[in-house]
């Protein structure tokens, strides 16, 4: 008997049928591997393969009642003990000092408001990616420059109610700041009126002579001395250009497949600032702007983005230390941290501290406080979780212990 | 041609969010045999929830990219 030839189309149709039973990645792998030997296949062969794959997939799934949280905790915790010692020697070798290793891992899991070294990574779009000059131009546009960054000195004349601001021309050239920009910014921030602008040469601390522009600003009359000192600081903080919070921008290059492309690494973090100024920042790829501040991601891009970011950060730290931890453990942690729609930390002020059961909370940290408060409020504990049942010495609801039986009275 | 304006929905980190209809919502809860608040939550003030117009009480379907399964579907219950 001659059977009809089995084609690629038939294979796709056959795999389509099991799309609700298998994850996409396995279906793709099946399609890839089976299409290589398609000439030798019949319909029943494929059916057999698929049903065997489904059987094995279901066998590999986690069983109901499995203590996945405990397994995840151990799987991340054990490699974590190996990290401790190595961390100290590797920190701070890079151009930008970045918190790595265990301290960084703790930072992510504790959901700290701001990371100790906020960093952004800004990728450029296809057009600008290979152009170093363009990358440097963008870096200058992004970098936050205040008067302080271009000033060589600032003095207050209390008698005449004047502030003398001396600008270093070389610094200004380097940062692409013009005198007009400074004067405009000063008047915009209502510091005072610019009386005069004079140029002269001045001796620098290093002994060289450099050209300096002196801007004399008359402050509003009748200002007290203490207010003037405050005003001095205000002048230094006047923004000239760039995006707030982005202190240093470094152009980095990567070579891949013979091509060199550039991206920007930024000290400081301001996602919203970048998104607000996209019109001026043509050349950056907004879909790939990254920050290591999880809370900022949650605020600007939403809770799902924060979940992904937590997974990426934790996996990045572990991988960098050469530790092989399965993503699924980290995914579970990230799922739990983002469960309530906000980023919660793992410890006392987050997941462990917000448990419903009094005994579970008391078993974690500050036992007496929780027991006392529960007593005052008259809280009840239904003993549904694992920890509280360990505390009272009952069978814990894990695996087969999860099953409950109820007897129906007067049934058939 | 005018370039499409960037929204946060285009960002690499943001998976696809779909607002479920009343009927889909009912079916889902029936299938999972749970109350909506037993799902993970998403705040109505969440930037993505705001963009797709999700109101408290809705359910959002999220199609995530997963390194292990290729693609996974998750649901979040919109809370105030």
HADDOCK unambig.tbl for C-alpha pairs under 7 A between the chains (distance, minus, plus):
assign (segid A and resid 23 and name CA) (segid B and resid 69 and name CA) 5.24 0.50 0.50
assign (segid A and resid 23 and name CA) (segid B and resid 70 and name CA) 6.78 0.50 0.50
assign (segid A and resid 24 and name CA) (segid B and resid 69 and name CA) 5.99 0.50 0.50
assign (segid A and resid 24 and name CA) (segid B and resid 70 and name CA) 5.15 0.50 0.50
assign (segid A and resid 24 and name CA) (segid B and resid 71 and name CA) 5.93 0.50 0.50
assign (segid A and resid 25 and name CA) (segid B and resid 69 and name CA) 5.17 0.50 0.50
assign (segid A and resid 25 and name CA) (segid B and resid 70 and name CA) 4.50 0.50 0.50
assign (segid A and resid 286 and name CA) (segid B and resid 11 and name CA) 6.95 0.50 0.50
assign (segid A and resid 287 and name CA) (segid B and resid 10 and name CA) 5.90 0.50 0.50
assign (segid A and resid 287 and name CA) (segid B and resid 11 and name CA) 3.95 0.50 0.50
assign (segid A and resid 287 and name CA) (segid B and resid 12 and name CA) 5.32 0.50 0.50
assign (segid A and resid 288 and name CA) (segid B and resid 11 and name CA) 6.45 0.50 0.50
assign (segid A and resid 288 and name CA) (segid B and resid 12 and name CA) 5.85 0.50 0.50
assign (segid A and resid 300 and name CA) (segid B and resid 47 and name CA) 6.34 0.50 0.50
assign (segid A and resid 301 and name CA) (segid B and resid 8 and name CA) 6.08 0.50 0.50
assign (segid A and resid 301 and name CA) (segid B and resid 14 and name CA) 6.79 0.50 0.50
assign (segid A and resid 301 and name CA) (segid B and resid 47 and name CA) 6.13 0.50 0.50
assign (segid A and resid 301 and name CA) (segid B and resid 48 and name CA) 6.73 0.50 0.50
assign (segid A and resid 302 and name CA) (segid B and resid 46 and name CA) 5.36 0.50 0.50
assign (segid A and resid 302 and name CA) (segid B and resid 47 and name CA) 5.33 0.50 0.50
assign (segid A and resid 302 and name CA) (segid B and resid 48 and name CA) 5.64 0.50 0.50
assign (segid A and resid 303 and name CA) (segid B and resid 42 and name CA) 7.00 0.50 0.50
assign (segid A and resid 303 and name CA) (segid B and resid 46 and name CA) 6.92 0.50 0.50
assign (segid A and resid 304 and name CA) (segid B and resid 14 and name CA) 6.36 0.50 0.50
assign (segid A and resid 304 and name CA) (segid B and resid 15 and name CA) 6.99 0.50 0.50
assign (segid A and resid 305 and name CA) (segid B and resid 13 and name CA) 4.81 0.50 0.50
assign (segid A and resid 305 and name CA) (segid B and resid 14 and name CA) 4.86 0.50 0.50
assign (segid A and resid 308 and name CA) (segid B and resid 13 and name CA) 6.36 0.50 0.50
assign (segid A and resid 339 and name CA) (segid B and resid 40 and name CA) 4.94 0.50 0.50
assign (segid A and resid 339 and name CA) (segid B and resid 41 and name CA) 5.95 0.50 0.50
assign (segid A and resid 340 and name CA) (segid B and resid 40 and name CA) 6.24 0.50 0.50
assign (segid A and resid 340 and name CA) (segid B and resid 41 and name CA) 4.95 0.50 0.50
assign (segid A and resid 340 and name CA) (segid B and resid 42 and name CA) 6.71 0.50 0.50
assign (segid A and resid 341 and name CA) (segid B and resid 41 and name CA) 4.93 0.50 0.50
assign (segid A and resid 341 and name CA) (segid B and resid 42 and name CA) 4.21 0.50 0.50
assign (segid A and resid 341 and name CA) (segid B and resid 43 and name CA) 5.39 0.50 0.50
